[in-house]
Amino acid sequence: MQIGFARNDITPRVGVELCGFGPFLNRHSIAVRDRLWARAMAFRDADRTLLVVSNDIIQLERSSTARVREAVTAATGIPAEAIMVHCTHSHSGPATGTLAGWGAQDPPYLEVLPLRIADACIRAVENLTEATLAHAEVPCEGIGLNREYDSDAPPLEDVLGDDWRPAKPELTDTTCHVITAHAGQRLLGFASYFGCHPVVCCAQSRYIHGDYAGVATNLLQREAPGSVGLFLQGAQGDVNSCVVHKTEQESLLALDVISARYANAVREGIRQAQPMDVAGLNSALREVTFSRKRMNVEQLKQKLAEHEAVLHAPGATDESRELRMAMVYALAYRKLIAAAEAGESLEPTTEVQGLRIGPLTLLGAPFEIFQAVKNDVVTGSKSPVTLVMGLTNDQLGYAPDRQTAQRGGYAADVVPFMLGSLPFSDIHAELVRELLTTEAELM
């Protein structure tokens, strides 16, 4: 087994608009608190080479993933199905997807970003060396709470105490997985896997950083000079960090506390990791279509008219959040109407991917996955260690569980329109099925 790591700086210039927290906030960055990175990990045996790259950004469109893969394949010969492009989902980085109103894209940054990500991948392959792969699953508590099924975050002074725990920890991840690679006694790199929204900072925060995941990973890298660390985002669709929507000053204070809390767990995982017997590598990449709720052109036009009535009402002002949300919907309905009238499908294709590294399986999907969906995949999995990763290769919003989808609301109904698409009709069952089918192809 050969393993290689590399990273490349993907920090945008100061001034770009940051992504997340609300409609048309004009939240432009004023400084870099912590740099953003593309961090790549390559595996090679006698038959195959696999690549995983984790990026400290909110998400990537499928077209950008294709550009990364094209550059990496041209330089290394590794096929697209063996290259997984993943995002940590920081809300304190640039807008890299098409969430209408949630941050304007910066064309110069987006133009160079895929090649900067590809550079990390190519150098990880160049750095391949004989190494031992090890794994640990360790406690990781006091990071998040389930925002759909738990109470709102308690006061700041409570959650920053070391003994704070959510009311329903079983609805969150309470452990993190840690993977390490050593060449002799030297730590080449590591990856940590955990599911929680990186939203410690807030709608007023204007500093660029990778939130708790990026800050913690950078800290651990400094403790092991020369190593590269990846954060693999799990099922964070319904799990917020324990600090969210506070003031900028409170958020930046909490960022260091929660980052240290997560780093402590990963540090223990690095210490406890036990060697894995890696017998074989494999990859699978499948193009899939997830079903959507149906709306005809007349229904779409009727909905558009309702939102345009808000936009064009006497005395309407863009200071109003209601008006700005109406603009988000209007943009979505106009896009859907144009597509429908042009005869285009309103059910876009995407992809799911799997990588098998001996007993370890990575299953990636382009969603903010809910915990119950992840749990069903893990229960149905045949692999000894199965990591279900969201925000991979594309961006399609949330994959809510059945109960949340039936109840409706932000994740099930609002976010699809922010992306200019229709809500899913049965994403829980369909995503579980597609990921388990992908896993079966790896065996």
C-alpha positions in Angstrom: 0.0 0.0 0.0 1.2 3.5 -1.0 -0.4 6.6 0.4 0.2 10.2 -0.5 -1.0 13.6 0.8 -0.8 17.2 -0.4 -2.7 20.4 0.0 -3.1 23.7 -1.9 -4.3 27.1 -0.8 -7.7 27.9 -2.1 -8.3 31.1 -0.1 -10.1 33.8 -2.1 -9.0 37.4 -2.1 -10.5 39.5 0.6 -13.7 41.2 -0.5 -15.5 38.3 -2.1 -19.0 37.6 -0.8 -19.4 34.9 1.8 -22.0 32.2 1.5 -24.8 31.3 3.9 -27.1 32.5 6.7 -29.7 34.3 4.8 -31.0 35.9 1.6 -29.1 38.8 -0.1 -27.1 39.7 3.0 -24.2 41.3 1.1 -21.8 39.7 3.5 -18.5 40.6 2.0 -15.3 39.4 3.6 -13.0 41.9 5.3 -10.0 39.7 6.4 -8.7 36.1 6.5 -8.9 34.6 9.9 -7.7 31.1 8.8 -6.7 30.1 5.3 -8.8 27.7 3.2 -7.3 24.5 1.7 -7.8 21.8 -0.8 -6.4 18.7 1.0 -5.9 15.5 -1.0 -5.2 11.9 0.0 -4.2 9.2 -2.6 -4.1 5.5 -2.2 -2.4 3.0 -4.5 -2.0 -0.8 -4.7 -0.9 -3.0 -7.5 -4.1 -2.5 -9.4 -5.6 0.9 -8.7 -5.1 4.5 -7.5 -7.9 6.3 -5.6 -8.1 10.0 -4.7 -10.1 11.9 -2.2 -9.8 15.7 -2.0 -11.6 17.7 0.8 -12.1 21.4 0.3 -12.8 24.1 2.9 -15.7 25.6 1.0 -19.5 25.3 1.1 -20.0 23.2 -2.0 -19.1 22.6 -5.6 -21.2 22.3 -8.7 -20.9 19.1 -10.8 -19.3 21.1 -13.7 -16.5 22.3 -11.4 -15.9 18.7 -10.3 -15.6 17.6 -13.9 -12.9 20.2 -14.4 -11.0 18.9 -11.4 -11.2 15.4 -12.7 -10.2 16.3 -16.2 -7.0 18.0 -15.0 -6.1 15.2 -12.6 -6.8 12.5 -15.2 -4.7 14.3 -17.8 -1.7 14.6 -15.4 -2.0 11.2 -13.7 -4.1 8.8 -15.8 -6.5 8.2 -12.8 -10.0 7.7 -14.2 -12.9 10.0 -13.1 -14.6 7.2 -11.1 -11.6 7.0 -8.8 -11.5 10.8 -7.9 -13.9 12.0 -5.2 -14.3 15.8 -4.7 -15.7 16.7 -1.4 -16.5 19.9 0.5 -16.6 20.6 4.3 -19.5 23.1 3.9 -18.0 26.1 5.7 -20.4 29.1 5.8 -17.4 31.4 6.2 -16.0 30.9 2.7 -16.9 32.1 -0.8 -20.1 31.3 -2.7 -19.1 28.4 -5.0 -22.6 27.0 -5.8 -25.9 28.3 -7.2 -27.8 29.1 -4.0 -29.8 32.1 -5.2 -29.4 35.0 -2.8 -27.1 33.1 -0.4 -24.0 34.8 -1.8 -22.9 36.0 -5.2 -20.3 33.9 -7.0 -17.0 35.5 -7.9 -16.2 34.5 -11.5 -12.4 35.0 -11.3 -12.2 32.8 -8.2 -14.4 30.1 -9.7 -12.4 30.0 -12.9 -9.1 29.2 -11.1 -10.6 27.1 -8.3 -10.8 23.7 -10.1 -7.2 23.8 -11.1 -6.1 24.8 -7.6 -8.0 21.8 -6.3 -6.5 19.5 -9.0 -3.0 20.7 -8.0 -3.4 19.2 -4.5 -4.6 15.9 -6.1 -1.7 15.7 -8.6 0.9 16.4 -5.9 -0.7 13.8 -3.6 -0.1 11.2 -6.3 3.4 12.4 -6.7 3.9 12.0 -3.0 2.8 8.4 -2.8 5.0 6.4 -0.5 4.8 3.1 1.3 2.7 3.6 4.4 0.6 1.9 7.0 -3.1 2.8 7.2 -4.8 2.9 10.6 -8.2 3.6 12.0 -9.9 4.6 15.2 -13.5 5.5 16.3 -13.3 7.8 19.4 -15.8 9.8 21.5 -16.6 13.2 20.1 -19.1 15.1 22.2 -20.3 18.6 22.9 -20.1 19.7 19.3 -23.6 19.8 17.9 -27.3 19.3 18.4 -30.1 18.2 16.1 -31.9 21.3 15.1 -35.0 19.4 13.8 -35.6 17.2 16.8 -33.8 18.9 19.7 -34.3 22.3 21.4 -32.5 25.4 20.2 -29.0 26.0 21.5 -28.9 27.1 25.1 -27.1 30.2 26.3 -23.5 30.7 25.2 -22.1 30.4 28.7 -23.6 26.9 29.0 -22.5 25.4 25.7 -18.9 26.7 26.1 -18.6 24.7 29.3 -16.7 21.4 28.9 -19.5 19.4 30.3 -22.2 20.6 28.0 -24.1 17.9 26.1 -27.3 18.2 23.9 -30.6 17.0 25.3 -30.7 14.2 22.7 -27.1 13.2 21.8 -28.4 10.1 20.1 -29.7 12.3 17.2 -26.2 13.5 16.5 -22.8 11.9 15.9 -21.2 11.2 19.3 -18.0 9.7 17.9 -15.7 10.6 15.1 -13.7 8.3 12.8 -10.0 9.0 12.4 -7.8 7.5 9.7 -4.0 7.9 9.8 -1.1 7.1 7.5 2.4 6.6 8.8 5.7 6.0 7.1 7.6 4.4 9.9 7.1 6.7 12.9 6.3 9.7 10.8 2.7 10.8 10.4 2.2 11.5 6.7 -1.4 12.6 7.1 -4.8 11.9 8.6 -8.5 12.2 7.9 -11.3 12.8 10.4 -15.0 12.1 9.7 -17.8 13.8 11.6 -21.3 15.1 10.8 -22.1 18.7 12.0 -22.9 21.9 10.2 -19.9 24.3 10.3 -22.0 27.3 11.4 -20.3 28.4 14.6 -20.0 31.9 13.0 -23.0 34.0 12.0 -24.8 36.3 9.6 -22.7 39.2 10.8 -19.3 37.4 10.6 -17.1 38.7 7.7 -13.9 36.8 8.3 -12.8 34.0 5.9 -12.1 30.6 7.6 -13.0 27.0 7.5 -15.1 27.1 10.7 -14.5 24.6 13.4 -13.5 21.8 11.0 -10.9 23.8 9.1 -9.5 25.6 12.2 -9.1 22.3 14.1 -7.5 20.6 11.1 -5.0 23.4 10.7 -4.2 23.2 14.4 -3.5 19.5 14.2 -1.3 19.9 11.1 0.8 22.4 13.0 1.4 19.9 15.8 2.7 17.4 13.2 4.8 19.4 10.8 4.7 18.1 7.3 1.4 16.2 7.7 -1.8 17.0 5.8 -5.2 16.5 7.4 -8.6 16.1 5.7 -12.0 16.7 7.2 -14.7 14.5 5.8 -18.2 15.9 6.3 -20.8 13.3 7.3 -24.6 13.6 7.9 -24.9 17.3 9.0 -28.2 18.2 7.4 -30.1 18.3 10.6 -27.2 18.9 13.0 -26.0 22.4 13.9 -23.0 23.3 16.0 -23.9 24.2 19.6 -23.2 27.8 18.8 -25.0 29.4 15.9 -26.6 32.8 15.1 -24.8 34.6 17.9 -23.0 38.0 17.5 -19.8 38.2 15.5 -17.7 38.7 18.7 -19.4 35.8 20.5 -19.0 33.6 17.4 -15.3 34.2 17.0 -14.8 33.4 20.7 -16.8 30.2 20.4 -15.0 29.2 17.2 -11.7 28.6 19.1 -13.4 26.7 21.9 -15.4 24.3 19.6 -12.4 23.9 17.3 -10.2 22.9 20.2 -13.0 20.5 21.4 -13.0 18.8 18.0 -9.2 18.8 17.7 -9.0 17.0 21.1 -11.2 14.2 19.8 -9.2 13.8 16.6 -5.9 14.0 18.5 -7.0 11.1 20.6 -8.1 9.2 17.4 -4.6 9.7 15.9 -3.1 8.3 19.1 -5.5 5.3 19.3 -5.6 4.3 15.6 -4.9 0.7 14.9 -3.4 -0.7 11.6 -5.9 -1.9 9.0 -5.4 -4.8 6.7 -6.0 -3.2 3.4 -6.7 -5.9 0.9 -7.7 -4.2 -2.3 -9.0 -0.9 -3.6 -12.0 -0.2 -5.7 -14.2 2.6 -6.9 -17.7 3.1 -8.3 -19.4 6.2 -9.9 -23.0 6.1 -10.8 -25.2 8.7 -12.6 -28.6 8.8 -10.9 -31.8 10.8 -11.0 -33.8 11.5 -7.9 -37.5 12.0 -8.3 -39.1 15.4 -7.7 -42.6 16.6 -6.8 -44.4 17.5 -10.0 -45.6 21.0 -11.0 -46.8 22.0 -14.5 -46.1 25.3 -16.2 -49.4 26.8 -15.1 -48.8 25.9 -11.5 -45.3 27.4 -11.7 -46.6 30.6 -13.1 -49.2 30.9 -10.4 -46.6 30.5 -7.7 -44.4 33.1 -9.5 -47.3 35.6 -9.5 -47.7 35.2 -5.8 -44.1 36.1 -5.1 -44.0 38.9 -7.6 -47.0 40.4 -5.8 -44.8 40.7 -2.7 -42.0 42.2 -4.8 -44.2 44.7 -6.5 -46.4 45.7 -3.6 -46.7 49.5 -2.9 -44.0 50.6 -0.6 -42.0 47.4 -1.0 -38.4 47.7 0.2 -35.3 45.5 -0.1 -34.7 46.1 3.7 -37.5 43.5 4.2 -36.4 39.8 4.6 -39.8 38.8 3.4 -39.2 40.7 0.1 -35.7 39.2 -0.3 -37.1 35.7 0.2 -39.8 36.5 -2.4 -36.9 37.4 -4.7 -35.3 34.0 -4.1 -38.5 32.2 -5.0 -39.1 34.4 -8.0 -35.7 33.6 -9.4 -36.4 29.9 -8.9 -39.8 29.9 -10.6 -38.6 31.9 -13.5 -35.7 29.4 -14.0 -38.1 26.5 -13.7 -40.7 28.0 -16.1 -38.0 28.7 -18.7 -36.7 25.1 -18.5 -40.2 23.6 -18.7 -41.1 25.8 -21.7 -37.9 24.7 -23.4 -38.8 21.1 -22.9 -36.0 20.4 -20.4 -36.3 17.9 -17.6 -37.0 19.3 -14.1 -35.4 16.3 -12.6 -31.6 16.8 -13.2 -29.2 14.0 -13.1 -26.4 13.8 -10.5 -24.0 11.2 -9.3 -23.2 9.1 -6.2 -19.8 7.6 -5.6 -18.1 4.9 -3.6 -14.5 4.2 -2.8 -13.4 1.0 -1.0 -10.1 1.0 0.8 -9.9 -2.5 2.3 -12.4 -2.7 5.1 -13.1 1.1 4.8 -15.9 2.3 2.5 -16.5 5.9 1.6 -20.0 6.6 0.1 -20.4 10.1 -1.2 -23.6 12.0 -2.3 -24.3 15.6 -3.2 -26.5 16.4 -0.3 -26.7 17.8 3.2 -27.7 14.4 4.5 -29.9 13.9 7.6 -28.8 11.6 10.4 -31.6 9.1 10.0 -30.8 8.6 6.3 -27.1 8.0 7.2 -28.1 5.5 9.9 -30.2 3.5 7.4 -27.3 3.3 5.0 -24.9 2.2 7.7 -27.4 -0.4 9.0 -27.7 -1.8 5.4 -24.0 -1.7 4.7 -21.9 -4.8 4.3 -18.6 -3.0 5.0 -16.8 -3.2 8.4 -16.5 0.6 8.4 -18.9 2.8 6.3 -18.6 6.5 6.2 -21.5 8.3 4.5 -20.2 11.6 3.2 -22.4 14.6 2.1 -21.4 17.5 -0.2 -19.6 15.3 -2.6 -19.1 16.0 -6.4 -22.2 18.1 -6.8 -24.7 20.2 -4.8 -28.4 19.4 -4.6 -29.4 20.8 -1.2 -30.8 18.7 1.6 -31.6 15.0 1.8 -34.2 15.2 4.7 -35.5 12.1 6.4 -39.1 11.0 5.9 -40.5 12.8 9.0 -38.9 16.1 8.1 -40.0 15.8 4.5 -43.6 15.1 5.5 -43.6 18.1 7.9 -42.1 20.4 5.2 -40.2 23.6 5.9 -36.7 24.9 5.2 -34.8 21.8 4.4 -37.6 20.0 2.5 -39.2 22.8 0.6 -37.3 26.1 0.7 -33.7 25.0 -0.2 -34.7 23.2 -3.4 -36.1 26.5 -4.7 -33.0 28.4 -3.6 -31.2 26.0 -6.0 -33.8 26.6 -8.7 -35.2 23.1 -8.5 -38.3 21.3 -7.3 -38.5 19.5 -3.9 -37.7 15.8 -3.8 -40.6 13.3 -3.6 -38.9 10.4 -1.7 -35.2 11.3 -1.2 -34.8 9.3 2.1 -35.6 5.9 0.5 -34.0 6.7 -2.9 -30.7 7.9 -1.5 -30.4 4.9 0.8 -31.1 2.6 -2.1 -28.6 4.3 -4.4 -25.8 4.4 -1.9 -26.2 0.8 -1.0 -26.3 -0.2 -4.7 -23.1 1.8 -5.1 -21.5 -0.1 -2.2 -22.5 -3.4 -3.7 -20.5 -2.5 -6.9 -17.4 -2.1 -4.7 -17.5 -5.6 -3.3 
